[in-house]
């Protein structure tokens, strides 16, 4: 995985977490899809660079993507397969665009196509330039949040495409409480579906004050998940929350959309790995902040007491919720679904690995809560082809 150490990020812990996930996911994605596609295209709608402290831009999203593209290309070339790799990098600022123009000599094995433009103005041109049979990965990581979703729909809707969208939750959450016409218009362009404003208003009546932040987050994230699903016909849409370094609060959410069951499986593996890394990063940041506030170093030189409790509780809740959803899906099904029908829908809604859900399915069988009529002797976990029903 290609990402600089945390020390190189200089107080940008949240960017490090984002890049850690991106590098972890792209490394697996690009290698996997290059097995089936002759061309892989990475599209970065808001490339920057923004605050890069690295001469080779290894601490930027496009630098991470270029490294993943060339690594996969070299790996497949060694196996006798030549996969075309391309990066479309869009940036409107002159200075940053000038830096993008210096990249091609450094990456001669990847075709780099920089656009100096506002991404929203060149969506149709980019969509038309990507070969229909190519696989495309879209990164939409704007500096702000005003993105008219219908404008970028042509890219979202193209076949053989996945998208990772940085949903600026903290800013959007605050904007959703504002009444200025410009803010209302911007949110309506980003979330052009009915009901979410009314749902936000209702929680002020129905939900205890302590629980309202989590309820607001569910409403806004679920609304955006529905938008991506509808605009791009994505079956699976999931989220990686990136927390503020010193507060247990979501700063932004990386919302991922795919039409592939394998995609959501890999996504959850990478998300859970990233959550562990985020724990370490935030723990270290809290120790440093405490040390600076008191003028004393941490007595034991550890992050003890600042670490994984929040994530541990979150993942435990997700496992319980995944089990409940699994049982509910089976109970509601008119005919016995297969395991392959069920697990991707559970993973799309809950942060759990497929291996963990397989183990839950096997345990529920032993407990007599699920029945697998096709189960073979000596099998320890269900196959995708196994039918599932409530006894």
N, C-alpha and C positions, 0 to 999 in steps of 0.2 A: 504494500500500500504506500502510495507516494503522498506524503504530507509532512511539512516541516514540524519540528518539535514545538510544543506550546510556548516556549520562551521566545520564539520568533514572532509571536502574535502581539506582544506588547500591550496587554490589557484588552485584547479582542477575544476573550474567552468564548463568547457565543459564536464568533466566526470560526474559531477552531473546531467547536463541536459540529457546526454545519459542514465544514470541510471534511471532518473525520467521517461523518456519515456518507458524504458524496463520494469520497475516495473508496470507502469500503464497498459501497454499492456498485459504483461504476466499474471497479476492478472485476467484479463477478459478472455484471451485466454484459459488458462489451465482449468479454471472452466467450460467454455463453451464446449470445445472439450471432456472433461471427461464425458460429458453426453452421447456421442456416441461411444467413444473409450475405450476399457478396459485397454489400456496401453498408457502412454504419455512419450515420450523420449525427453529430452533436450540435445542438443549436442553443446558444446562450444569448437570450434576448436583451440582457443588460450587463454587458461583459465587464465594464470597468477597464483597467484595474482601478480599485478604489483606494485602499490603504495598504498596498503591497509593500512589504519590507524585504522582498526577496528579488535578487537580480534576475532570476529565471522564472519569476512569477509562480513559484511552487505553492505560495500561500494565497492563490486565487482560484476561483472555481474553474476558469478555463485552463489554468495551468494543470490542475488535477485531472481534468478531462483529457487534455492532450497527452498526459503521461499514460492514462488508461488506454487511450486509443493506440498509441505506439507500442505499448507492452503487448496488447492483444494481437496486434498486427504481426509483431515479431514472433510471438508464440505460434500463431497459425502458419506463418511462413516456414517455420522450422518443421511443420508437419505437412508441408507441400501445398498449402492453401494460401492464395493471395487475396486478401480482403481489402477493399478500398476503404480508407478512413478519411472522414472529412469533418471539419469544424467550421460552423457558421457563427461568427462572433459579431454582435451588433453593439455599437456604442456611438452615442451622438456627440460627446465632448471631444473637441479637437485634440487636446493633449493626450487623453487616454487612447483615442483612436490611433494616434501616431505610434504609441507603444505597441498596439496590436499589429501594426504594419511591420514591426521588426521581428515577428515571431516565425515567419515561414522558413528562413534559413536555419533556425534552430530545430525545426521539425520537418525535415525534407520528406519524411515518409508519411506525413499527414497533409492533405490539402486543406489550407486555411483560407477561408473566404471572409474577410472583414467587411462589414457594412458600416459606413458612417451615416447613421440615421437614427431617428426615434423608432424603436422596435415596432410600435403600433402602426407606423406608416409603411412598413415594408413586409408585413405579414404575408400578404398575398404573393409578393415576389419570392419570398423565401419558400413558401409552400409549393409554388410552381417549380422551383429549382431543385427540389428534392426528388430524386427518382422514385416512382411509385413503389418499386419493389425494394427500396432501401428501408432499413430500420432507422428510426429517428428517436433520439432522446432529447426532450425539450427541458431546459432549465430556465424558469422565469423567476428571477430574483431581483425585483426592482428596488430602487432606493426608497420609494414611497409605496403607497398602496392604491393609487388611482389607476386601475387597469380596467378599461371597458372590456368585459369578457367576450362580448360578441365580436369585437374587433379581432381578437386572437383566435376565435373559433375555427377558422380554416386550418390552422396548424393543429389545434387540439383534435380535430375530427379526422385527420388523415389516418389511413391504415398503418399498421406496423409502427405504432408510436407509443411512447410512454412520456409522462410529464412529471416534473418535480417543481412545485410552485411554492415560493416563499410567501405564505400568507402572514402579513405583518399584524399578528393578532393584537398585540398591546395597543398599537395605534388605532386599529380598526375598532377595537372594543371601546376605546374612548370616543372615537368619532361617532359611534352608533348612539351615543347619548347627546350628541349635538344637534342643534336645530337650524343651523345655517343652510340656506338653499344649495350652496355649492357642495357642502359635505353630504347632504342628503342625495344629491344627484350622483356624486362619486360612488357612494355606497350602492345606490340602485344599479349603477353600471357594473359594479363588481359582483353584486348578489341580485341578479335580476329574476328573483323568484318571490312568490308570495309567502307571507306568514311569519317571517323571522322577526320583523319589527313588533308584531303583535305578541309573539312569544316572549320577547325581551320585556315588554311592558307587563306581561302577566306574571312573570317571576317576581316582580316587585310586590305583588299582592300575595302570591301563593308560596313563596320560598323564604325561609328564614334568612336573615341578613348574612349570617356566616356562610351560608351555602350558595349565595347568589353568584359570586365570582365563577365557581365551577359550572353553575347552571348557564350563565351567559356564554361561557366558553363552549359548552356543548351545543348551544343553539347556533352560534356563529360558525363553528367548525362544521357542524352537520349541514348547515345551509350551503357552505362553500363546497362541501363534498358532493351535495346534490347537483350543484351548478356544474362542476367538472364532469360528473357522471353523465348528465344530460347533454352538455355541449360536445363531449367527445365520445359518447357511447362507451364509457369505461365501466366495466362491471365491478372493478375493485378500486376503491379509493380509501386511502388510509393516511395517518398523520404521525409525524415525529415532532413532539413539542420540544423546543429549545428554551431552556429556562434562563432567567437572569442569573448572572454569576453569584450574586450575594443575596438574592431573594428567591423564595420558593414560589415563583410566579412565571408564567409563560411570557416570553418576549415575542417570539414568533413561532409559527408552526410550518414545518415542511410537509406539504400535502402532496401525496404521491398518487398517481392514477395509472392503471394498467388494465389491459383486457386479458392478461395471462395469469393463470393460476400459479405458474412457476414464478412469475414476477412478484406476486404478493408473498409467496413463501420466502424468496430471497430478501425482499424488503423487510420482513419481520425479523429475520436472522440479523440483518445489518442494524436495524433499529435497536434491538436489545443489546447488541454489542456496543452501540453508540451510547446507550443509556449508562452502561458501566463506565465508559470513558468520561461521560459528562459528570458522573458522580466524583470521579477523581479530580477533574478540573475544578469543579465548584468547591469541593472540599479544600483543595489547595488555596483557592482564592479567598475562602472564608478565613483560613488560618492566617494568610498574609494580611487581610484586613483587620483581624483581631490583633495581630502583632503590631500593626501600624497604629492602631487606636490606643493600645496600652503601653507601647514602647518596649514591650517584652517579647522575646521570641517564644515560639511554642515549646513548652517544657520538654516534650518527648519527640519533637520534630516529626510529628505525624499529623494526619488529618482526622484522627479519632474524634468522633462526636460531630463531624461536619460532613459525613459521607453518605452512605447509600440508603439510609432509612426511608427516605421519601420514595426512591425508586423501588426498594424492596416491597413496600406497601402497595405501590402502584401495580407492580407485576403480580403480586398475590391477588389483588382485586381483579386484575384482568384474567387470571386463570379461572377464578370462580365465575366471573361473568361469561367467559368463553364456554365453560361447562354448561351453564344455564342456557346459553344461546343454542348450543348443540342440541340439548334435549328438547328445546322449544321448536327448533327447525324440524327435527324428526317427528315430533308430536303433531305438527301442523301439516306435514306433507300428506297429500292425498294418496300417493303410492310410495312404496319404500324407496327412498333415494339411495344412491350409492355414496360410499365414503368420499369418493372424488367429487361428488356434487356438494358435499357438506363443508369439508374443511376449508376451502378457499373463502367461502362466505363468512365463516367464523373468524378467520385470520384478517379479513378485510375490516372487521369491526373491533377486534381486540388484539392487543399486543401480546402475542403468544407464538412460540415457534411451532412449526408443524410437528416436530418430534415430540413436543410436550402434549400437543392435542392428540397425537396418536396414542400416547400413553394413557391419557384420560379416557379415550374411546375403549381401550383394552380394559381399563379398570371398571368402567361402567358396565362392560360385558360381564366381568367376573361378579359384579355386584347384582346382576340381574336387572339393571335399569335400561340396558340396550340389548338388542338381539341382532346378531350377524348370521343369517342363515347360511351364508357361503363360507364361513370361517373354516379354514383348513387346519388339520392337526399340526401341532408344533409351531403354529404361527403365534408371534408375540404381539404384533400390532396389526391393525387392519390394512388391507390392500385397498387401493382406490376403487377397484371393481366390486368390492363387497357391498351388498345391500344392507341397509340399516333400518330397524324398526323398533318401536316400543313393544315389549313383550305383552 
